[in-house]
Amino acid sequence: MRDLSATKGYSGIVAGWSRQCAARAEALWRRSGRRPPRSAQRGMLAAASLPFEPQPLPPWRRQWFEGWFVRLVDHAARVSIALILGSMRLPRKEPALHGFHEHLLVLAYQLEGEHATLHTVIPGEHAALHGGGAALPSVRGPPPRFAWTSPAGLIAGSGDELFADVTVGGARLVANVSAPRVPWDPRAPHTAGPEGWLGRTGLLPCHYYVHSFASPTRYELRRGRRRTRGTASAHVERNYGDAFPRGWVWAQASAPAPRAVQLVLTGGRFIIGPLETESFVVGLRAADLGVAWDFRTTDADAVAHARRPCEARLALNATSRDGTRRLLVTLRARRASFGGAIPVPTSQGFSAEPGCRESYSATAELVAVARASRRAPWQAPLLQLQVPMAVLEYGGDYQC
């Protein structure tokens, strides 16, 4: 596992690259006295921007956010850590110096007898986000690439690797996410994601991308004199667009070794074109069984669910369009295990109203069955597993 923080001059290279990009962008903007037209922005950036990288900015009067989420789970030590980075441009405001008016950094952790949800909002001029189609004169490595720098620390990614060294509310996280990762689809590891065909259209105001179901990670969490360090599995994903849905549920689970089983699901009131509809996406990976199942309501797969936010429960039944695959998921958590409210993008900036709340100690029960055809009987379960330390999140008006 390569340690990015130990790479000679790595943090200095990224910080220097960020300063160069920021200075170049500022000089061009001040020289012209206006923002580049949308066509120019798209033309320069769109061809090179991958889903995990910062995206081309739309017209400056339009609201826009970029977000990254990293969840670490160390089953051996019973440690769960979540890191959230968000950058937001507010609507109908003058252009920000580095493109965004404010940045959000969230650090949430749950250990034995200890849990916290910490966050800070950083003014746009004090942080810089670069990558995607921007020139990268000093950083080498496979795409996708991005870097975020601020007084709170550094987050940088290159290919399968990601390095973070951030401090929030007196807690400091240093994490090295390394190769190999489990992408959504190994045939297109930098582009394929949960949206499927819909991601190639302009119908979604909020995009969702899973960069890795599981990546080996080394981490250290410091809280004053207390230090917790170890190895973990990282789930890495991404959101970007205009706004979050009005209500949603999200869950993620990664089974402890030696089982190579991962689950992610999300559903909510999503806007697709002119319509608001309740949509779901479910991804199950079980490498030891050769299972890589996706379910999307936008592909005409059937997803029935019963959400009980006030009871901290979720039950879901996903069946493929051809009727040959079925996944049953049940998630349960203690109400007391949910942390504090996490801010989300709104037209007023990042706000915990309505926000979302997460439990990192839910239990996920998974049952996967298959059959030869729609008329054939279901076979014995391919997978029947209980996964501890799963995440259950309710957000927006789906909350209790």
C-alpha positions in Angstrom: 0.0 0.0 0.0 1.7 3.2 -1.1 1.8 6.0 1.5 1.2 9.3 -0.3 2.1 11.4 2.6 5.6 9.9 2.6 6.1 10.6 -1.1 8.9 13.2 -1.3 7.4 16.7 -1.5 3.9 15.4 -2.2 2.0 17.9 0.0 4.3 20.7 -1.1 3.8 19.8 -4.8 0.0 19.8 -4.4 0.0 23.0 -2.4 2.2 24.7 -5.0 0.1 23.4 -7.9 -3.0 24.8 -6.2 -1.4 28.2 -5.7 -0.3 28.3 -9.3 -3.8 27.4 -10.6 -5.4 29.9 -8.3 -3.0 32.7 -9.2 -3.4 32.0 -12.9 -7.2 32.0 -12.7 -7.2 35.2 -10.6 -4.9 37.0 -13.1 -7.0 36.0 -16.1 -10.2 37.0 -14.4 -8.9 40.4 -13.3 -7.4 41.1 -16.7 -10.6 40.4 -18.5 -12.9 42.0 -16.0 -15.6 39.4 -16.6 -16.2 35.6 -16.3 -15.5 33.4 -19.3 -18.7 32.5 -21.2 -20.3 29.2 -20.5 -19.3 27.8 -23.9 -15.7 28.6 -23.2 -15.7 27.0 -19.7 -17.4 23.9 -21.0 -15.1 23.6 -24.0 -11.9 23.9 -21.9 -13.0 21.6 -19.1 -15.7 19.1 -20.1 -13.6 16.9 -22.2 -11.1 16.3 -19.4 -13.4 16.1 -16.4 -14.2 12.7 -15.0 -17.0 12.1 -12.5 -14.6 12.0 -9.5 -13.0 15.3 -10.5 -14.3 18.9 -10.1 -16.7 19.7 -12.9 -16.9 22.7 -15.3 -18.7 25.6 -13.6 -22.1 26.6 -15.1 -23.0 30.3 -15.6 -22.0 32.2 -12.5 -25.5 33.3 -11.4 -26.5 29.6 -11.0 -26.2 27.6 -7.8 -23.6 24.8 -7.9 -21.9 22.5 -5.5 -19.2 19.9 -5.5 -18.9 17.2 -2.9 -16.8 14.2 -1.8 -17.5 11.6 0.8 -15.0 9.0 2.3 -16.2 6.5 4.8 -13.6 4.3 6.7 -14.5 1.2 8.6 -12.1 -0.8 10.7 -13.9 -3.8 11.9 -11.1 -5.2 14.0 -11.0 -2.0 16.1 -14.7 -1.2 15.7 -13.9 2.2 14.3 -15.9 4.1 11.8 -14.9 7.5 10.4 -16.5 9.7 7.8 -15.0 12.6 5.9 -17.1 15.0 3.9 -15.9 17.8 1.7 -18.2 20.3 0.0 -17.6 23.4 -2.1 -20.5 25.7 -3.0 -21.2 28.6 -5.2 -24.3 30.6 -4.2 -26.9 31.8 -6.7 -27.1 35.4 -7.8 -23.9 36.5 -6.1 -20.8 38.1 -7.5 -18.2 35.6 -8.8 -16.1 34.2 -6.0 -12.3 34.5 -6.2 -11.6 30.8 -6.5 -15.0 29.9 -8.0 -16.8 29.0 -4.7 -18.3 31.2 -2.0 -17.9 28.6 0.8 -16.6 25.2 1.7 -17.8 22.6 4.1 -15.6 20.1 6.0 -17.2 17.4 8.1 -15.4 14.8 10.3 -17.6 12.3 12.0 -16.4 9.3 14.0 -17.7 6.5 16.1 -15.5 4.4 18.4 -16.2 2.3 21.4 -18.0 4.6 23.8 -17.2 7.7 21.8 -18.8 9.4 18.8 -18.9 12.9 17.4 -20.0 14.9 14.3 -17.8 17.9 13.8 -18.0 20.4 11.0 -16.7 23.8 9.9 -17.7 26.2 7.1 -14.8 28.0 5.4 -15.1 31.2 3.4 -14.4 30.7 -0.3 -11.4 33.0 -0.4 -9.7 30.9 2.2 -9.8 27.6 0.3 -9.1 26.4 -3.2 -10.4 23.5 -5.2 -8.6 22.4 -8.4 -8.6 19.5 -10.8 -10.6 18.1 -13.6 -9.9 19.9 -16.9 -7.5 22.4 -15.2 -3.9 22.2 -16.1 -1.8 20.1 -13.7 1.8 21.3 -14.3 3.3 19.8 -11.1 1.2 16.8 -10.3 1.8 13.5 -12.2 -0.3 10.4 -12.0 -3.2 8.6 -13.6 -6.6 10.4 -13.7 -8.8 11.3 -12.0 -7.0 14.1 -10.1 -8.0 16.9 -7.8 -6.8 18.8 -4.8 -8.4 20.9 -2.1 -6.4 23.1 0.2 -7.4 25.3 3.1 -6.3 26.3 6.6 -8.1 23.2 7.8 -5.8 20.9 5.7 -5.4 19.1 2.5 -7.3 16.5 0.5 -5.8 15.3 -2.8 -6.5 12.4 -5.1 -4.7 10.8 -8.0 -6.1 7.7 -9.7 -6.9 5.1 -7.2 -5.2 7.0 -4.3 -6.4 9.7 -2.0 -4.6 11.5 0.8 -6.3 13.6 3.5 -4.8 15.5 6.4 -7.5 17.7 8.0 -8.4 19.1 11.4 -12.0 19.9 12.4 -13.1 20.9 15.9 -9.9 19.8 17.6 -9.9 16.3 15.9 -7.3 15.5 13.2 -7.6 12.8 10.6 -4.7 11.6 8.5 -5.7 8.9 5.9 -4.1 7.2 3.0 -6.5 5.5 0.6 -4.7 3.3 -1.7 -5.0 0.8 -4.6 -6.5 -1.5 -5.4 -10.0 -0.2 -5.4 -13.3 -1.8 -6.2 -14.9 0.5 -8.8 -18.6 0.4 -9.9 -17.6 -1.3 -13.1 -14.0 -2.5 -13.7 -14.6 -2.3 -17.5 -14.9 1.5 -17.1 -13.4 2.3 -13.7 -13.2 6.1 -14.1 -16.6 6.7 -15.8 -19.2 4.0 -15.0 -21.4 4.7 -11.9 -24.8 4.3 -10.3 -26.6 6.7 -12.6 -26.3 4.4 -15.7 -27.6 5.9 -18.9 -29.2 8.8 -17.0 -25.8 10.2 -16.1 -25.2 10.8 -19.8 -28.1 13.2 -20.1 -28.7 16.7 -18.8 -31.8 15.7 -16.8 -30.3 15.4 -13.3 -29.8 18.5 -11.1 -27.8 16.3 -8.6 -25.3 13.7 -9.8 -24.1 10.7 -7.8 -20.9 8.7 -8.4 -19.3 5.9 -6.5 -15.5 5.9 -7.0 -14.8 2.9 -4.8 -16.8 0.3 -3.0 -13.6 -0.7 -1.1 -10.1 0.5 -1.0 -7.3 -0.4 1.6 -6.6 2.5 3.9 -4.2 3.5 6.7 -5.5 6.1 9.1 -4.8 7.9 12.3 -7.4 9.9 14.2 -6.2 12.3 16.9 -8.4 13.9 19.6 -6.1 15.8 21.9 -3.7 13.3 23.4 -5.8 10.3 22.3 -4.7 8.6 19.1 -6.4 5.8 17.2 -4.7 4.3 14.2 -5.1 1.2 12.1 -6.1 -0.2 8.7 -9.6 0.2 7.2 -11.6 -0.3 4.1 -12.7 3.0 2.4 -15.9 3.6 0.6 -15.5 6.7 -1.6 -18.2 8.6 -3.5 -19.2 11.9 -4.9 -22.1 14.3 -5.5 -22.2 17.5 -7.6 -24.9 19.6 -9.2 -27.5 22.3 -8.4 -29.1 20.9 -5.3 -29.9 17.9 -3.1 -33.3 16.1 -3.3 -36.0 17.2 -0.9 -35.8 13.8 0.9 -33.6 10.8 0.8 -32.2 7.7 2.4 -28.7 6.3 2.0 -27.0 3.2 3.3 -23.6 1.6 2.9 -22.1 -1.6 4.3 -18.7 -3.4 3.9 -18.4 -6.9 5.4 -15.4 -7.7 7.5 -12.6 -9.9 6.1 -12.5 -12.5 4.7 -15.8 -11.7 3.1 -15.5 -9.3 0.1 -19.1 -8.1 0.2 -20.1 -4.4 -0.2 -23.5 -2.7 -0.5 -24.6 0.8 -1.3 -28.1 2.1 -1.8 -29.7 5.5 -2.1 -33.3 6.6 -2.8 -35.3 9.7 -2.6 -37.4 12.4 -4.2 -35.2 13.1 -7.2 -35.9 15.6 -10.0 -35.4 14.0 -13.4 -36.1 16.6 -16.1 -39.4 18.3 -15.4 -40.6 15.6 -13.0 -40.0 14.9 -9.3 -40.1 11.1 -8.8 -39.1 8.7 -6.1 -36.1 6.8 -7.5 -33.7 4.2 -6.1 -30.2 2.8 -7.0 -28.8 -0.3 -5.3 -25.3 -1.8 -5.8 -24.2 -5.1 -4.4 -20.7 -6.5 -4.9 -19.6 -10.0 -3.6 -16.3 -10.8 -5.3 -15.9 -14.2 -3.7 -19.3 -15.2 -5.3 -18.8 -13.4 -8.6 -21.8 -11.2 -7.9 -22.0 -7.6 -9.2 -25.6 -6.6 -9.1 -27.1 -3.2 -9.9 -30.7 -2.2 -9.5 -32.1 1.1 -10.8 -35.7 2.2 -10.9 -34.7 4.3 -14.0 -33.9 0.9 -15.7 -37.4 -0.4 -14.8 -36.0 -2.6 -12.0 -38.6 -2.8 -9.2 -37.6 -1.5 -5.7 -40.1 -1.6 -2.9 -39.1 -0.2 0.4 -40.4 0.6 3.9 -38.6 3.3 5.7 -39.0 3.9 9.4 -36.8 6.9 10.3 -38.3 7.2 13.8 -37.5 3.6 14.5 -34.1 3.8 12.7 -35.0 1.1 10.3 -35.1 0.5 6.5 -36.4 -2.5 4.6 -35.9 -2.9 0.8 -36.8 -5.4 -1.8 -35.1 -5.0 -5.2 -36.0 -7.2 -8.2 -34.4 -7.0 -11.6 -36.4 -6.0 -14.6 -36.2 -9.5 -16.1 -37.3 -11.1 -12.8 -34.2 -13.3 -12.3 -32.4 -11.4 -9.5 -33.7 -10.3 -6.1 -32.0 -8.6 -3.2 -33.6 -8.2 0.3 -32.0 -5.6 2.6 -32.9 -4.8 6.2 -31.1 -2.1 8.1 -31.5 -1.5 11.9 -29.8 0.9 14.2 -30.3 2.4 17.6 -31.8 5.9 17.6 -29.1 7.0 20.0 -26.4 6.0 17.6 -27.3 8.8 15.1 -24.9 11.7 15.2 -25.5 15.5 15.0 -27.1 17.1 11.9 -24.8 17.4 8.9 -25.2 20.5 6.7 -26.2 20.0 3.0 -26.3 22.4 0.0 -29.2 24.9 0.0 -29.9 28.1 -1.8 -28.6 29.9 1.4 -25.4 27.9 1.5 -24.5 24.8 3.5 -27.2 24.4 6.2 -28.2 21.8 8.8 -31.8 22.7 8.1 -33.0 20.2 7.0 -29.6 18.5 6.8 -29.2 14.8 7.4 -28.2 12.4 10.2 -26.2 9.2 10.1 -25.7 6.1 12.2 -22.4 4.3 11.8 -23.3 1.3 13.8 -26.3 -0.1 11.9 -26.7 -3.8 11.1 -27.4 -4.7 7.5 -29.0 -8.1 6.7 -28.5 -9.1 3.1 -30.3 -11.9 1.2 -29.6 -12.4 -2.5 -31.5 -15.0 -4.6 -31.6 -15.8 -8.3 -33.5 -18.0 -10.8 -33.1 -19.0 -14.4 -36.2 -17.2 -15.6 -39.2 -15.2 -14.5 -41.3 -18.4 -14.3 -38.7 -20.6 -12.6 -38.7 -21.0 -8.8 -36.2 -19.1 -6.7 -33.0 -21.0 -5.9 -31.4 -21.2 -2.5 -29.8 -17.9 -1.5 -26.6 -17.1 -3.2 -25.8 -14.8 -0.3 -27.2 -14.6 3.2 -25.1 -12.3 5.4 -25.4 -10.0 8.4 -23.0 -7.0 8.2 -22.2 -5.0 11.3 -21.1 -1.4 11.4 -23.1 -0.3 8.4 -24.2 3.3 7.8 -27.9 4.4 7.7 -28.6 8.0 6.7 -31.9 9.8 6.6 -32.0 13.3 5.0 -34.3 16.2 4.2 -38.0 15.5 4.8 -37.3 11.8 5.1 -36.0 12.3 8.6 -38.0 11.6 11.8 
